[in-house]
Amino acid sequence: MLLISRGIYAEVRESGLVMGRVQEKDYLGKLTPGFQGGVKAGDRILAIYDARGRGGGFEGLFSFWAETRGVGERDPFALRVSRGEGGGKERELDIQIPTPPEEPSIQHYALLGSLAAILLLSMFTAFFIGLSKPEDDNAVAACLLLLCFSTIFNIVDFSLPPILREMALLVYLSLNGWLVYLFFRFFLLFPSPSAVDRKFPWLKTLFLWINLVVWLAGLAAALAAGYSFRAVESFRAATRYYAYAANFATLAMFLLGLVSLVLNVAQARTRDDRRRLAILLLGATVGIIPPLAYFSWMQLAGSAGTLWPIFIFLSLFILFPLSFAYVVLVHRVFG
C-alpha cells in the first residue's frame, strides 16, 4: 500500500520488483509523489530507505515490507532503482519520493469509510446468518460466501512480524480464493437445486477440484514471492498456463452462478420466493458487475479515475451483502 499511495504500481517479475506503471495524477487530479520523484515504468527496485537512511535491499515481498516499517503514511522515502538505457546497459539511480502534497481530505476518509462499510456489513451479516441457523446448509454456505466477500479488497499487511504475516496471508488467500466458487455453489443450490445443477450435477465436483488446485497454486506463488523473487519466477515457469486456466474457471463459475440465480428467480414457486431471489439477483448484478467492470477498466487503462465515479462504484459493492441482510432480516429467508 505504501507504493500505491504514492502512485507507484510495482509487479513481481524478472526475479525482482519492477515498476509496472507510475500514475501521473491521483483521483483528485494532483501529481503523485511517484511521478514527481521521477520513477518510470520498467525501473527495478533494488533498495528502499526511510528519511533517516535506514533500510536496504530485499529478497522478497516480506523483506521489502519489513524495510518499510519505519516509513509513515506521509513520510518521504528513497528508492534505489536500476534503469535500462538500451543496448543491455543498466544504470543505478537514487530517487527521492516526496511527501504527499496535502493532508488526507474528507474525500479520502469517505473512500475509507466505504471500504470499512463493505467489510463490516459483510462480516456482520455472515456471522448473523451462520450463528442463527448453523444447522441449515444454505445458511452456512451464505455465511462463508459473505466472509469471503469481505476480502474483495486486499487488506493483508506484509509488514507484520514473521508467522503473523504468513497466517494473515493464508487467511486472506483462503477466503478470497474460494469467493467465486462459493458464489457459484450457493446460487446453484439455493433455495433448491437449479436447472443447471439438475442438468449437470457433476459441475460442483469439477469446479471444486479446479478451485482447490488454483487456490493451492496461488498460495504457493504468494509465499514464494514473499520469500524470494527468484523462487516465484521458477514457479511461474513451471506453471506457465496457470493464470489462463484460473481466469477461465473463475469467469465460468461466476457466470454459472448468475445463470442459476436467474433461473431460480424465473422458476420460483411463490411470489414471496420470487421477491426474495430477485433482491439477491439485484445485489449480485448491480452490486458486483458494474464496480468490477469500472475498476478493471481503471487497471487496464492505467487510470487513477476520478473521485465521484470511484466513490459511487465502490459504494455499489455494499449492495451485495446488503441484499443478504435485507432478505434475512425482513423476509426471514432462512426462517
C-alpha positions as CSV (number, residue, x, y, z in Angstrom):
1,M,0.0,0.0,0.0
2,L,2.9,2.4,0.6
3,L,4.0,2.4,-3.1
4,I,0.4,2.5,-4.4
5,S,-0.4,5.5,-2.1
6,R,2.4,7.4,-3.9
7,G,1.1,6.4,-7.4
8,I,3.7,3.6,-7.9
9,Y,2.4,0.2,-9.1
10,A,5.1,-2.5,-8.9
11,E,5.0,-6.0,-10.2
12,V,6.9,-9.2,-9.2
13,R,8.6,-10.2,-12.4
14,E,12.0,-10.8,-13.9
15,S,13.2,-12.1,-10.5
16,G,12.6,-8.7,-8.8
17,L,10.2,-5.9,-8.0
18,V,9.6,-3.9,-11.2
19,M,7.6,-0.8,-11.8
20,G,4.6,-1.7,-13.9
21,R,3.3,1.8,-14.2
22,V,3.6,5.2,-12.5
23,Q,0.4,7.2,-12.0
24,E,0.8,10.8,-13.1
25,K,-2.2,12.2,-11.2
26,D,-4.3,10.8,-8.3
27,Y,-8.1,10.7,-8.3
28,L,-8.2,14.4,-7.2
29,G,-6.2,15.4,-10.2
30,K,-2.9,16.2,-8.2
31,L,0.5,15.0,-9.3
32,T,1.5,11.8,-7.4
33,P,4.7,11.7,-5.4
34,G,6.0,8.8,-7.6
35,F,5.6,10.9,-10.7
36,Q,7.2,14.0,-9.1
37,G,10.1,11.9,-7.9
38,G,10.9,10.7,-11.5
39,V,10.0,7.0,-11.2
40,K,9.5,5.4,-14.6
41,A,7.8,2.2,-15.7
42,G,10.4,-0.6,-16.0
43,D,12.6,0.6,-13.2
44,R,13.7,-2.3,-11.0
45,I,13.7,-1.5,-7.2
46,L,17.0,-2.6,-5.6
47,A,16.6,-1.0,-2.1
48,I,14.3,1.3,-0.1
49,Y,15.3,3.8,2.6
50,D,13.4,5.9,5.0
51,A,14.1,9.6,5.6
52,R,16.9,8.8,8.1
53,G,18.7,6.5,5.6
54,R,17.5,3.3,7.3
55,G,16.6,0.4,5.1
56,G,18.3,-1.7,2.4
57,G,17.9,-4.3,-0.2
58,F,15.4,-7.2,-0.1
59,E,14.9,-10.7,-1.5
60,G,11.1,-10.9,-1.5
61,L,8.0,-9.1,-0.5
62,F,8.3,-10.0,3.2
63,S,11.7,-8.4,3.5
64,F,10.7,-5.5,1.3
65,W,7.8,-4.5,3.6
66,A,10.0,-5.1,6.6
67,E,12.3,-2.4,5.3
68,T,9.3,0.0,5.0
69,R,8.1,-0.3,8.7
70,G,9.7,3.0,9.6
71,V,8.0,4.9,6.7
72,G,4.8,6.6,7.8
73,E,1.8,7.4,5.6
74,R,3.1,11.0,5.0
75,D,6.9,10.4,5.3
76,P,9.3,10.8,2.4
77,F,11.5,7.9,1.4
78,A,14.1,7.0,-1.2
79,L,14.3,4.2,-3.8
80,R,17.4,2.8,-5.4
81,V,16.5,1.6,-8.8
82,S,18.1,0.1,-11.8
83,R,17.0,1.6,-15.1
84,G,17.7,0.2,-18.5
85,E,19.3,2.6,-21.0
86,G,19.3,0.5,-24.2
87,G,21.9,-1.9,-25.5
88,G,21.5,-4.1,-22.4
89,K,23.0,-1.4,-20.2
90,E,21.7,-0.7,-16.7
91,R,22.2,2.4,-14.6
92,E,21.5,2.7,-10.8
93,L,19.7,5.8,-9.6
94,D,18.6,7.1,-6.1
95,I,15.2,8.6,-6.4
96,Q,13.6,10.7,-3.6
97,I,9.9,10.1,-3.2
98,P,8.4,13.3,-1.7
99,T,5.7,13.7,0.9
100,P,2.1,13.7,-0.4
101,P,1.1,17.3,-1.2
102,E,-1.8,17.6,1.3
103,E,-3.2,16.0,4.4
104,P,-5.8,13.4,3.8
105,S,-9.0,15.1,2.7
106,I,-12.6,14.4,3.6
107,Q,-12.9,12.6,0.2
108,H,-10.1,10.3,1.3
109,Y,-11.8,9.4,4.5
110,A,-15.1,8.9,2.6
111,L,-13.5,6.2,0.4
112,L,-12.0,4.6,3.5
113,G,-15.5,4.6,5.1
114,S,-16.9,2.8,2.1
115,L,-14.3,0.1,2.3
116,A,-15.0,-0.2,6.1
117,A,-18.7,-0.4,5.4
118,I,-18.2,-3.3,2.9
119,L,-16.0,-5.2,5.3
120,L,-18.2,-4.7,8.4
121,L,-21.5,-5.3,6.8
122,S,-20.3,-8.5,5.1
123,M,-18.8,-9.8,8.3
124,F,-21.8,-8.8,10.4
125,T,-24.3,-10.4,8.0
126,A,-22.1,-13.5,7.7
127,F,-21.9,-14.2,11.4
128,F,-25.6,-13.3,11.9
129,I,-26.7,-15.8,9.3
130,G,-24.2,-18.5,10.4
131,L,-24.9,-18.3,14.1
132,S,-28.7,-18.0,13.7
133,K,-29.1,-21.2,11.6
134,P,-25.9,-23.4,12.0
135,E,-28.0,-26.5,11.1
136,D,-29.0,-25.1,7.7
137,D,-26.6,-25.9,5.0
138,N,-27.7,-22.9,2.9
139,A,-27.2,-20.6,5.8
140,V,-23.7,-21.9,6.4
141,A,-22.9,-21.5,2.7
142,A,-24.2,-17.9,2.8
143,C,-22.1,-17.2,5.9
144,L,-18.9,-18.5,4.2
145,L,-19.8,-16.6,1.0
146,L,-20.1,-13.3,2.8
147,L,-17.0,-13.8,4.9
148,C,-15.1,-14.4,1.6
149,F,-16.7,-11.3,0.1
150,S,-15.3,-9.2,2.9
151,T,-11.8,-9.8,1.4
152,I,-12.7,-8.4,-2.1
153,F,-10.1,-5.7,-1.4
154,N,-6.6,-6.7,-0.4
155,I,-6.0,-5.8,3.3
156,V,-3.0,-8.0,4.0
157,D,-0.2,-6.2,5.9
158,F,3.0,-7.9,4.7
159,S,5.0,-5.8,7.3
160,L,3.6,-8.0,10.1
161,P,6.1,-10.0,12.1
162,P,7.0,-13.5,10.9
163,I,4.4,-16.2,11.4
164,L,1.7,-13.5,11.8
165,R,2.2,-12.3,8.2
166,E,2.1,-15.9,6.9
167,M,-1.1,-16.5,8.9
168,A,-2.7,-13.3,7.6
169,L,-1.7,-14.2,4.0
170,L,-3.2,-17.7,4.4
171,V,-6.5,-16.4,5.8
172,Y,-6.8,-13.8,3.1
173,L,-5.9,-16.0,0.2
174,S,-8.2,-18.8,1.5
175,L,-11.2,-16.5,1.8
176,N,-10.5,-14.6,-1.4
177,G,-9.6,-17.8,-3.3
178,W,-12.9,-19.5,-2.5
179,L,-15.1,-16.5,-3.0
180,V,-16.2,-17.2,-6.6
181,Y,-16.6,-20.9,-6.0
182,L,-18.9,-20.3,-3.0
183,F,-20.9,-17.8,-5.1
184,F,-21.3,-20.4,-7.8
185,R,-22.2,-23.2,-5.4
186,F,-24.6,-21.2,-3.3
187,F,-26.8,-19.9,-6.1
188,L,-26.5,-23.3,-7.9
189,L,-28.3,-24.9,-4.9
190,F,-30.3,-22.1,-3.2
191,P,-33.2,-22.3,-2.4
192,S,-33.3,-25.6,-4.3
193,P,-31.0,-27.2,-7.0
194,S,-31.3,-25.0,-10.1
195,A,-31.9,-26.3,-13.6
196,V,-28.1,-26.1,-14.2
197,D,-27.4,-28.4,-11.3
198,R,-30.1,-30.8,-12.3
199,K,-28.8,-31.0,-15.8
200,F,-25.1,-31.1,-14.9
201,P,-24.8,-32.4,-11.3
202,W,-21.1,-33.1,-11.8
203,L,-20.2,-29.4,-12.2
204,K,-20.0,-28.8,-8.4
205,T,-17.3,-31.5,-8.0
206,L,-15.4,-30.5,-11.2
207,F,-15.1,-26.9,-10.1
208,L,-14.4,-27.9,-6.5
209,W,-11.2,-29.7,-7.7
210,I,-10.3,-27.0,-10.1
211,N,-10.6,-24.3,-7.5
212,L,-8.7,-26.4,-5.0
213,V,-5.8,-26.6,-7.4
214,V,-6.0,-22.9,-8.3
215,W,-6.1,-22.0,-4.6
216,L,-3.1,-24.1,-3.7
217,A,-1.1,-22.8,-6.7
218,G,-1.9,-19.2,-5.8
219,L,-0.9,-19.8,-2.2
220,A,2.4,-21.3,-3.3
221,A,3.1,-18.4,-5.6
222,A,2.3,-15.8,-2.9
223,L,4.5,-17.5,-0.4
224,A,7.3,-17.8,-3.0
225,A,7.0,-14.1,-3.8
226,G,7.1,-13.3,-0.1
227,Y,10.4,-15.1,0.5
228,S,12.2,-14.9,-2.8
229,F,11.5,-13.2,-6.2
230,R,13.7,-15.8,-7.9
231,A,11.6,-18.6,-6.5
232,V,8.4,-17.1,-7.8
233,E,9.9,-16.8,-11.3
234,S,10.8,-20.5,-11.2
235,F,7.3,-21.3,-10.1
236,R,5.8,-19.3,-12.9
237,A,7.9,-21.0,-15.4
238,A,6.7,-24.4,-14.2
239,T,3.0,-23.2,-14.3
240,R,3.0,-21.2,-17.4
241,Y,-0.7,-21.6,-18.2
242,Y,-1.9,-21.4,-14.7
243,A,-3.2,-17.8,-14.9
244,Y,-5.2,-18.5,-18.1
245,A,-6.9,-21.6,-16.5
246,A,-7.6,-19.8,-13.3
247,N,-9.2,-16.8,-15.0
248,F,-11.3,-19.0,-17.2
249,A,-12.5,-21.1,-14.3
250,T,-13.3,-18.0,-12.3
251,L,-15.3,-16.4,-15.1
252,A,-17.2,-19.7,-15.8
253,M,-18.1,-20.1,-12.1
254,F,-19.3,-16.5,-11.8
255,L,-21.4,-16.7,-14.9
256,L,-22.9,-20.1,-14.0
257,G,-23.8,-18.8,-10.5
258,L,-25.6,-15.8,-12.1
259,V,-27.4,-18.0,-14.6
260,S,-28.5,-20.3,-11.8
261,L,-29.8,-17.4,-9.8
262,V,-31.7,-16.0,-12.8
263,L,-33.3,-19.5,-13.5
264,N,-34.3,-19.8,-9.8
265,V,-36.0,-16.4,-9.9
266,A,-37.9,-17.4,-13.1
267,Q,-38.9,-20.8,-11.6
268,A,-39.7,-19.6,-8.1
269,R,-42.9,-21.4,-6.8
270,T,-44.4,-18.5,-4.8
271,R,-44.4,-14.7,-5.2
272,D,-42.5,-14.3,-1.9
273,D,-39.8,-16.7,-3.1
274,R,-39.5,-14.7,-6.4
275,R,-39.3,-11.4,-4.5
276,R,-36.5,-12.7,-2.2
277,L,-34.5,-14.2,-5.0
278,A,-35.0,-11.0,-7.1
279,I,-33.5,-8.9,-4.3
280,L,-30.5,-11.2,-4.2
281,L,-30.2,-11.1,-8.0
282,L,-30.2,-7.3,-7.8
283,G,-27.5,-7.3,-5.2
284,A,-25.4,-9.7,-7.2
285,T,-25.7,-7.9,-10.5
286,V,-25.8,-4.2,-9.6
287,G,-23.5,-4.8,-6.6
288,I,-20.8,-6.7,-8.4
289,I,-20.7,-6.4,-12.2
290,P,-20.6,-2.5,-12.6
291,P,-17.9,-1.9,-10.0
292,L,-15.8,-4.8,-11.2
293,A,-16.1,-3.5,-14.7
294,Y,-15.1,0.0,-13.7
295,F,-12.1,-0.9,-11.5
296,S,-10.9,-3.4,-14.2
297,W,-11.1,-0.6,-16.8
298,M,-9.1,1.6,-14.4
299,Q,-6.4,-1.0,-14.1
300,L,-6.2,-1.8,-17.8
301,A,-6.3,1.8,-18.9
302,G,-3.7,2.8,-16.2
303,S,-6.1,5.5,-14.9
304,A,-6.5,6.7,-11.4
305,G,-10.1,7.5,-12.1
306,T,-11.9,10.5,-10.6
307,L,-13.4,10.9,-7.1
308,W,-17.1,10.6,-7.7
309,P,-17.1,7.6,-10.0
310,I,-14.8,5.8,-7.6
311,F,-17.0,6.6,-4.7
312,I,-20.2,5.6,-6.5
313,F,-18.9,2.3,-7.9
314,L,-17.1,1.5,-4.6
315,S,-20.4,2.0,-2.7
316,L,-22.2,-0.3,-5.1
317,F,-20.3,-3.2,-3.6
318,I,-22.3,-2.7,-0.4
319,L,-25.4,-3.8,-2.2
320,F,-24.3,-7.5,-2.3
321,P,-24.1,-8.0,1.5
322,L,-26.9,-5.6,2.0
323,S,-29.2,-7.7,-0.2
324,F,-28.5,-10.7,2.0
325,A,-29.1,-8.7,5.2
326,Y,-32.4,-7.5,3.8
327,V,-33.8,-10.8,2.8
328,V,-32.6,-12.4,6.1
329,L,-34.0,-9.7,8.5
330,V,-37.1,-8.6,6.6
331,H,-38.1,-11.7,4.6
332,R,-36.8,-14.3,7.0
333,V,-35.3,-16.2,4.1
334,F,-33.6,-18.8,6.4
335,G,-36.5,-18.9,8.8
